[in-house]
Amino acid sequence: MGTQDQALRIEVRVELKAGVMDPEAETVEKSLGLLGIAPVARVSTARVYVLEFHGVDRSRADALAREAVDRLLANPVIHRVTVTPLLD
């Protein structure tokens, strides 16, 4: 079985940049305190996408994942993004 026959999975993690308000995280942080789950110094949120590609090599899968980030998954003004190949 060649590389092009294998499924290639890429993880895309999208987080808010420092200084961007994260009301969901603020609510969770406050709620944790009210539940007695403390001290929690900081809570932040992130979205994680796992993109699975077939019939392409790793460099093409990476390029397609980055295109998805640029065109759909993140706003470069407010988001910090990491793209990581997943090893199976």
C-alpha positions as CSV (number, residue, x, y, z in Angstrom):
1,M,0.0,0.0,0.0
2,G,1.6,3.3,-1.1
3,T,1.5,6.7,0.7
4,Q,-1.3,7.9,-1.5
5,D,-3.5,5.0,-0.4
6,Q,-3.2,5.9,3.3
7,A,-5.5,8.2,5.2
8,L,-3.6,11.3,6.3
9,R,-5.0,13.2,9.3
10,I,-4.2,16.7,10.1
11,E,-5.2,18.5,13.4
12,V,-6.1,22.1,13.1
13,R,-6.3,23.9,16.5
14,V,-7.9,27.4,16.4
15,E,-7.5,29.6,19.5
16,L,-8.2,33.2,20.3
17,K,-5.1,35.5,20.3
18,A,-4.1,37.1,23.5
19,G,-6.2,40.2,24.2
20,V,-9.3,38.9,22.3
21,M,-12.3,38.6,24.6
22,D,-13.3,35.0,25.3
23,P,-16.7,35.2,27.0
24,E,-17.3,31.4,27.0
25,A,-14.0,30.9,28.9
26,E,-14.9,33.7,31.3
27,T,-18.2,32.0,32.1
28,V,-16.6,28.6,32.6
29,E,-13.9,30.1,34.8
30,K,-16.5,31.8,37.0
31,S,-18.7,28.7,37.1
32,L,-15.8,26.5,38.2
33,G,-15.2,28.9,41.1
34,L,-18.9,28.7,42.0
35,L,-18.7,24.9,41.9
36,G,-15.7,24.9,44.3
37,I,-13.3,23.7,41.6
38,A,-10.6,26.2,42.4
39,P,-8.1,27.7,42.1
40,V,-8.2,27.8,38.3
41,A,-5.8,30.5,37.2
42,R,-7.1,30.8,33.6
43,V,-9.5,29.1,31.2
44,S,-9.3,29.5,27.4
45,T,-11.3,27.9,24.6
46,A,-10.2,26.4,21.4
47,R,-11.7,24.6,18.4
48,V,-10.0,21.5,17.1
49,Y,-10.7,20.2,13.6
50,V,-9.3,16.8,12.4
51,L,-9.2,16.8,8.6
52,E,-8.7,13.4,7.0
53,F,-7.3,13.2,3.4
54,H,-7.1,10.3,1.0
55,G,-5.1,10.0,-2.2
56,V,-2.6,12.8,-1.4
57,D,0.8,12.9,0.1
58,R,1.7,14.6,3.4
59,S,2.8,17.8,1.9
60,R,-0.4,18.2,-0.2
61,A,-2.5,17.3,2.9
62,D,-0.7,20.0,4.8
63,A,-1.3,22.5,2.1
64,L,-5.0,21.6,1.8
65,A,-5.4,22.0,5.6
66,R,-3.7,25.4,5.5
67,E,-6.0,26.4,2.7
68,A,-9.0,25.4,4.8
69,V,-7.7,27.5,7.6
70,D,-7.2,30.5,5.4
71,R,-10.5,30.3,3.6
72,L,-12.9,29.0,6.3
73,L,-11.7,27.9,9.7
74,A,-9.9,30.9,11.2
75,N,-9.8,34.7,11.1
76,P,-6.1,35.8,11.2
77,V,-7.0,39.0,13.0
78,I,-8.3,37.2,16.1
79,H,-7.2,33.6,15.9
80,R,-3.9,31.8,16.5
81,V,-3.7,28.5,14.5
82,T,-1.6,25.4,14.8
83,V,-1.6,22.7,12.1
84,T,-0.2,19.3,13.2
85,P,0.0,16.0,11.3
86,L,-1.5,13.2,13.4
87,L,0.5,10.0,13.5
88,D,-1.6,6.8,13.4
